[in-house]
Amino acid sequence: MNKNNLNTLIRHFSPAWYASVMGTGGFANVLYLLSANFIFLKIIAQSLFFLNLFLFLVLIIPWILRWFLHFDKLIEDLSHPITSNFFPTMPVGGLVLGTNFFLIGKDFFSHESIIFIGNILWLNGVILCLIFAVFVTYNMVVKEKIEPEFINFSWYIPPVATIVVPLLGNMVARSYINTNIDYARAVNFTDIIFFGIGLALFITLNSILLNRFIAHKLPGSVATPTFWIILGPIGVGTVSLLGIADVSASLKIIEPAGLMTINFVSAIFWSFGVWAFLLVVLITLKYLKSERTIPFTLSWWAFIFPLAAYTLSSFSIYQYYKVDYVFWYTVLLAVLLSFLWILTFASSIYGTFSGKYLFPQQSKK
């Protein structure tokens, strides 16, 4: 790759690329947890963990360089009512990678190394997720008018970002309970703050987004994957809330009765995902029936992380309630997730080596 091509790659580098890290990391966690029942999944999950680490490190180079070399183009994307929502995928990708280290990385790295990496990625997530969540909302408020075609489920990404903070934060806090309880409490309370921000944003935006799709014409089939993003806040929210409650109970912040109540509320929140999952499946089938195909773009990664998050939440609910059909529902979700990840990853590899997603101007020729 010559200097001009590299410069073009950096200039047009899409913030949506980090959705691949989010999705691959979530998929790895799903397979690792299910490997307790299906042992062959463990080696696949471990391979995905190292693949995700590689993806994060490779993508961070153009992501950072773009801030210094092409700040004008970056600001243009940050001001866009759709593209701006994808900037939080970088810190979220780091948060998900951090959970990979705690869950899967313990087979390969020392406990001290994992805690150090986990702290770095959690703090990065805390800072950037808050900055982007505030900026994206501010950007929407100050615009004179946003047309309906710019309103889609990618608007859920900032709320998802803040709700993912406790996903890693719970693991970090738990590792300090016996060695630095004050720090564990600080992390736990920070997680509560971010969960509150994300939950309130999700509830608020949910009404706006559903109203947009009910009152206005549906977008083209290329937007199909974005409908699946609704599963992200539900899935991550369930797992994060369960984790916050467990850590809070270990820190003696809530009583056992309070823990059971929060677990019950988490199950109710998760159940909303049953409706959301069936809804997005029907919408996807409608597009396939009417337009025959869903063109592949980077937005296909919107299929992956939300579904992975919802699958993880289903597994967590099964662990608490031990209802067999919830387990098999989780397996069904995992099978669908596997199919979609393979299809999306293979298409991303092809699009990358063909230059289609690295040099957007070439695709117009």
C-alpha positions as CSV (number, residue, x, y, z in Angstrom):
1,M,0.0,0.0,0.0
2,N,1.5,3.3,-1.1
3,K,1.5,6.5,0.9
4,N,-1.5,8.0,-1.0
5,N,-3.6,4.9,-0.5
6,L,-2.8,4.9,3.2
7,N,-3.7,8.5,3.6
8,T,-7.0,7.9,1.8
9,L,-7.7,4.9,4.0
10,I,-7.2,7.0,7.1
11,R,-9.3,9.9,5.8
12,H,-12.3,7.7,5.0
13,F,-11.9,5.3,7.9
14,S,-15.4,4.6,9.2
15,P,-16.0,4.7,12.9
16,A,-18.4,1.8,12.3
17,W,-15.4,-0.6,11.9
18,Y,-15.2,-1.0,15.7
19,A,-18.6,-2.7,15.6
20,S,-16.7,-5.7,14.4
21,V,-14.7,-5.7,17.7
22,M,-17.9,-5.4,19.7
23,G,-19.6,-8.2,17.7
24,T,-16.6,-10.6,17.7
25,G,-16.0,-10.1,21.4
26,G,-19.6,-10.6,22.3
27,F,-19.7,-13.8,20.1
28,A,-16.6,-15.1,21.8
29,N,-18.1,-14.6,25.2
30,V,-21.3,-16.4,24.2
31,L,-19.4,-19.5,22.9
32,Y,-17.1,-19.6,25.9
33,L,-20.0,-19.6,28.3
34,L,-21.8,-22.3,26.3
35,S,-18.7,-24.4,26.2
36,A,-19.6,-25.6,29.7
37,N,-22.3,-27.6,27.9
38,F,-20.7,-28.0,24.5
39,I,-17.0,-28.5,25.2
40,F,-15.9,-28.1,21.5
41,L,-16.9,-24.4,21.6
42,K,-14.1,-23.5,24.0
43,I,-11.3,-23.6,21.4
44,I,-13.4,-21.6,19.0
45,A,-14.1,-19.0,21.7
46,Q,-10.4,-18.8,22.6
47,S,-9.5,-18.3,18.9
48,L,-12.1,-15.5,18.6
49,F,-10.6,-13.8,21.6
50,F,-7.2,-13.5,20.0
51,L,-8.8,-12.5,16.7
52,N,-10.7,-9.7,18.6
53,L,-7.5,-8.5,20.2
54,F,-5.8,-8.4,16.8
55,L,-8.8,-6.4,15.3
56,F,-8.8,-3.9,18.2
57,L,-5.0,-3.2,17.8
58,V,-5.1,-3.0,14.0
59,L,-8.1,-0.7,13.9
60,I,-6.8,1.7,16.7
61,I,-4.1,2.9,14.3
62,P,-6.3,4.6,11.7
63,W,-8.8,5.6,14.3
64,I,-6.3,7.7,16.2
65,L,-4.4,9.0,13.2
66,R,-7.6,10.3,11.7
67,W,-7.9,12.8,14.6
68,F,-4.6,14.3,13.7
69,L,-4.4,13.9,9.9
70,H,-8.0,14.5,8.8
71,F,-9.7,16.3,11.6
72,D,-11.9,18.2,9.1
73,K,-13.4,14.9,7.7
74,L,-13.7,13.6,11.3
75,I,-15.7,16.6,12.4
76,E,-17.9,16.2,9.3
77,D,-18.7,12.7,10.5
78,L,-19.2,13.8,14.1
79,S,-21.8,16.3,12.9
80,H,-23.8,13.8,10.9
81,P,-27.0,12.6,12.5
82,I,-26.3,8.9,11.7
83,T,-22.5,8.6,11.4
84,S,-21.9,10.3,14.7
85,N,-23.6,7.5,16.6
86,F,-20.9,5.1,15.5
87,F,-18.0,6.9,17.3
88,P,-18.8,5.2,20.6
89,T,-18.1,1.8,19.1
90,M,-14.4,2.3,19.7
91,P,-14.6,2.6,23.5
92,V,-17.3,0.0,23.6
93,G,-15.1,-2.3,21.6
94,G,-12.4,-1.8,24.2
95,L,-14.9,-2.6,27.0
96,V,-16.0,-5.8,25.3
97,L,-12.4,-6.8,24.7
98,G,-11.9,-6.2,28.5
99,T,-14.6,-8.7,29.3
100,N,-12.9,-11.1,26.9
101,F,-9.7,-10.8,29.0
102,F,-11.5,-11.5,32.2
103,L,-13.7,-14.4,30.9
104,I,-11.4,-16.1,28.3
105,G,-8.0,-14.4,28.8
106,K,-7.6,-16.0,32.3
107,D,-6.5,-19.2,30.4
108,F,-3.5,-17.4,28.9
109,F,-2.6,-14.3,31.0
110,S,-1.8,-13.6,34.7
111,H,-4.5,-12.2,36.9
112,E,-2.5,-9.1,37.5
113,S,-2.2,-8.5,33.8
114,I,-5.9,-8.9,33.2
115,I,-6.7,-6.5,36.0
116,F,-4.3,-3.9,34.6
117,I,-5.7,-4.2,31.1
118,G,-9.2,-4.2,32.4
119,N,-8.7,-1.0,34.3
120,I,-7.2,0.8,31.2
121,L,-10.1,-0.3,29.0
122,W,-12.7,0.5,31.6
123,L,-11.3,4.0,32.2
124,N,-11.1,4.6,28.4
125,G,-14.7,3.5,28.2
126,V,-15.8,5.7,31.0
127,I,-14.3,8.9,29.5
128,L,-15.1,8.4,25.9
129,C,-18.5,6.9,26.3
130,L,-19.6,9.9,28.4
131,I,-18.0,12.4,25.9
132,F,-19.7,10.8,22.9
133,A,-23.0,10.3,24.6
134,V,-23.2,13.9,25.5
135,F,-21.9,15.2,22.2
136,V,-24.1,13.1,20.0
137,T,-27.2,14.2,21.9
138,Y,-26.0,17.9,21.9
139,N,-25.5,17.6,18.1
140,M,-29.0,16.4,17.6
141,V,-30.5,19.1,19.8
142,V,-28.7,22.1,18.1
143,K,-29.5,21.0,14.6
144,E,-32.4,23.0,13.2
145,K,-34.2,20.0,11.7
146,I,-33.4,16.3,11.3
147,E,-35.4,14.6,8.6
148,P,-37.1,11.2,9.3
149,E,-34.7,9.3,7.0
150,F,-31.8,10.2,9.3
151,I,-33.6,8.7,12.3
152,N,-32.9,5.0,12.8
153,F,-31.9,2.5,15.4
154,S,-28.2,3.6,15.3
155,W,-29.4,6.3,17.7
156,Y,-29.4,3.5,20.3
157,I,-25.6,3.1,20.1
158,P,-24.8,5.9,22.6
159,P,-27.2,4.5,25.3
160,V,-25.7,1.0,24.6
161,A,-22.2,2.5,25.1
162,T,-22.9,3.8,28.6
163,I,-24.7,0.6,29.6
164,V,-21.7,-1.5,28.4
165,V,-19.5,0.4,30.9
166,P,-20.8,-1.7,33.9
167,L,-20.3,-4.9,31.9
168,L,-16.5,-4.5,32.3
169,G,-16.8,-2.4,35.5
170,N,-18.5,-5.2,37.3
171,M,-15.6,-7.5,36.6
172,V,-13.0,-4.9,37.6
173,A,-14.9,-4.0,40.9
174,R,-15.2,-7.7,41.8
175,S,-11.5,-8.2,41.5
176,Y,-10.8,-5.5,44.1
177,I,-13.4,-6.4,46.7
178,N,-10.8,-8.3,48.8
179,T,-7.8,-6.0,48.2
180,N,-9.1,-2.4,47.8
181,I,-12.8,-2.1,48.8
182,D,-12.8,1.7,48.5
183,Y,-11.9,1.4,44.8
184,A,-14.3,-1.4,44.3
185,R,-17.1,0.9,45.7
186,A,-16.0,3.7,43.5
187,V,-16.1,1.5,40.4
188,N,-19.5,0.1,41.4
189,F,-21.1,3.5,41.9
190,T,-19.6,4.7,38.6
191,D,-21.2,1.7,36.9
192,I,-24.6,2.7,38.5
193,I,-24.3,6.2,37.1
194,F,-23.6,5.0,33.6
195,F,-26.3,2.4,33.8
196,G,-28.7,5.2,34.8
197,I,-27.7,7.4,31.9
198,G,-28.0,4.6,29.3
199,L,-31.4,3.3,30.6
200,A,-32.9,6.8,30.7
201,L,-31.6,7.5,27.1
202,F,-32.9,4.2,25.9
203,I,-36.4,4.8,27.3
204,T,-36.5,8.3,25.8
205,L,-35.2,7.4,22.4
206,N,-37.4,4.3,22.2
207,S,-40.5,6.4,21.9
208,I,-39.0,8.7,19.3
209,L,-37.7,5.8,17.1
210,L,-40.9,3.8,17.2
211,N,-42.9,6.9,16.4
212,R,-40.6,7.5,13.4
213,F,-41.1,4.0,11.9
214,I,-44.9,4.0,12.6
215,A,-45.5,7.5,11.2
216,H,-43.1,7.6,8.3
217,K,-42.0,5.4,5.4
218,L,-39.6,2.5,6.2
219,P,-36.0,2.9,4.9
220,G,-34.6,0.7,2.2
221,S,-33.4,-2.9,2.9
222,V,-29.8,-1.6,3.4
223,A,-31.0,-0.4,6.9
224,T,-32.3,-3.8,7.9
225,P,-29.4,-4.6,10.3
226,T,-29.9,-1.4,12.3
227,F,-33.3,-2.6,13.4
228,W,-31.5,-5.3,15.4
229,I,-29.7,-2.7,17.5
230,I,-32.8,-2.5,19.8
231,L,-31.6,-5.9,21.2
232,G,-28.3,-4.2,22.4
233,P,-29.7,-2.0,25.3
234,I,-32.0,-4.8,26.4
235,G,-29.3,-7.5,26.4
236,V,-26.5,-5.4,27.8
237,G,-28.9,-3.7,30.3
238,T,-29.9,-7.1,31.7
239,V,-26.4,-8.4,32.1
240,S,-25.1,-5.1,33.5
241,L,-27.9,-4.8,36.0
242,L,-27.5,-8.4,37.2
243,G,-23.7,-7.7,37.6
244,I,-24.2,-4.4,39.4
245,A,-26.6,-6.1,41.9
246,D,-24.1,-8.9,42.5
247,V,-21.2,-6.6,43.2
248,S,-23.3,-4.3,45.3
249,A,-24.4,-7.2,47.4
250,S,-20.8,-8.4,47.8
251,L,-20.0,-4.8,49.0
252,K,-22.9,-4.9,51.5
253,I,-24.5,-2.0,49.7
254,I,-27.8,-3.9,49.2
255,E,-29.3,-6.7,51.2
256,P,-30.1,-10.2,49.9
257,A,-33.7,-9.3,49.6
258,G,-32.8,-6.3,47.4
259,L,-30.6,-8.5,45.3
260,M,-33.5,-10.9,44.6
261,T,-35.8,-7.9,43.7
262,I,-33.2,-6.6,41.2
263,N,-32.8,-10.0,39.7
264,F,-36.6,-10.1,39.2
265,V,-36.6,-6.7,37.6
266,S,-33.8,-7.8,35.3
267,A,-35.9,-10.8,34.1
268,I,-38.8,-8.4,33.3
269,F,-36.4,-6.1,31.4
270,W,-35.0,-9.2,29.5
271,S,-38.5,-10.3,28.6
272,F,-39.0,-7.1,26.5
273,G,-36.3,-8.6,24.3
274,V,-38.5,-11.6,23.4
275,W,-40.9,-9.1,21.8
276,A,-38.1,-7.1,20.2
277,F,-36.4,-10.2,18.8
278,L,-39.6,-11.5,17.2
279,L,-40.3,-8.0,15.8
280,V,-36.9,-7.6,14.2
281,V,-37.0,-11.1,12.7
282,L,-40.4,-10.3,11.1
283,I,-39.1,-6.9,9.8
284,T,-36.0,-8.7,8.3
285,L,-38.2,-11.4,6.6
286,K,-40.4,-8.6,5.2
287,Y,-37.4,-7.0,3.6
288,L,-36.2,-10.3,2.3
289,K,-39.6,-11.0,0.8
290,S,-40.1,-7.6,-0.8
291,E,-36.5,-6.7,-1.9
292,R,-35.1,-10.2,-2.2
293,T,-31.8,-9.2,-0.7
294,I,-30.1,-7.1,2.0
295,P,-27.1,-5.4,0.5
296,F,-23.9,-6.0,2.5
297,T,-22.3,-3.0,4.2
298,L,-20.5,-2.4,7.4
299,S,-23.9,-1.9,9.0
300,W,-24.3,-5.7,8.9
301,W,-22.2,-5.7,12.1
302,A,-25.4,-4.3,13.7
303,F,-26.8,-7.8,13.5
304,I,-23.9,-9.2,15.6
305,F,-23.3,-7.4,18.9
306,P,-27.0,-6.7,19.8
307,L,-27.8,-10.3,19.2
308,A,-24.7,-11.5,21.1
309,A,-25.7,-9.2,24.0
310,Y,-29.2,-10.5,24.0
311,T,-27.9,-14.1,23.9
312,L,-25.6,-13.4,26.8
313,S,-28.5,-11.9,28.8
314,S,-30.7,-15.0,28.0
315,F,-27.9,-17.2,29.3
316,S,-27.7,-15.1,32.5
317,I,-31.4,-15.3,33.0
318,Y,-31.2,-19.1,32.6
319,Q,-28.4,-19.3,35.2
320,Y,-30.7,-17.5,37.7
321,Y,-34.0,-19.2,37.0
322,K,-32.9,-22.6,35.7
323,V,-35.8,-22.8,33.2
324,D,-34.9,-25.3,30.5
325,Y,-36.7,-23.6,27.6
326,V,-34.7,-20.4,28.4
327,F,-31.5,-22.4,27.9
328,W,-32.6,-23.8,24.6
329,Y,-33.8,-20.4,23.5
330,T,-30.3,-19.2,24.3
331,V,-28.8,-22.0,22.1
332,L,-31.2,-21.1,19.3
333,L,-30.0,-17.5,19.5
334,A,-26.4,-18.7,19.6
335,V,-26.9,-20.7,16.4
336,L,-28.4,-17.7,14.6
337,L,-25.6,-15.6,15.9
338,S,-23.0,-18.0,14.6
339,F,-24.5,-18.0,11.1
340,L,-24.7,-14.2,11.0
341,W,-21.2,-13.7,12.3
342,I,-19.6,-16.1,9.8
343,L,-21.5,-14.4,6.9
344,T,-20.7,-10.9,8.1
345,F,-17.0,-11.6,8.9
346,A,-16.5,-13.3,5.5
347,S,-18.2,-10.4,3.7
348,S,-16.1,-7.9,5.7
349,I,-12.8,-9.7,4.7
350,Y,-13.8,-9.8,1.1
351,G,-14.8,-6.1,1.1
352,T,-11.6,-5.2,2.9
353,F,-9.2,-6.9,0.5
354,S,-11.2,-5.7,-2.5
355,G,-10.8,-2.1,-1.2
356,K,-14.5,-1.5,-1.1
357,Y,-14.7,-0.6,2.6
358,L,-11.2,1.0,2.8
359,F,-11.5,3.4,-0.2
360,P,-15.1,4.5,-0.6
361,Q,-14.5,6.5,-3.7
362,Q,-13.5,3.4,-5.6
363,S,-16.9,1.9,-5.1
364,K,-18.4,4.7,-7.1
365,K,-16.4,3.9,-10.3
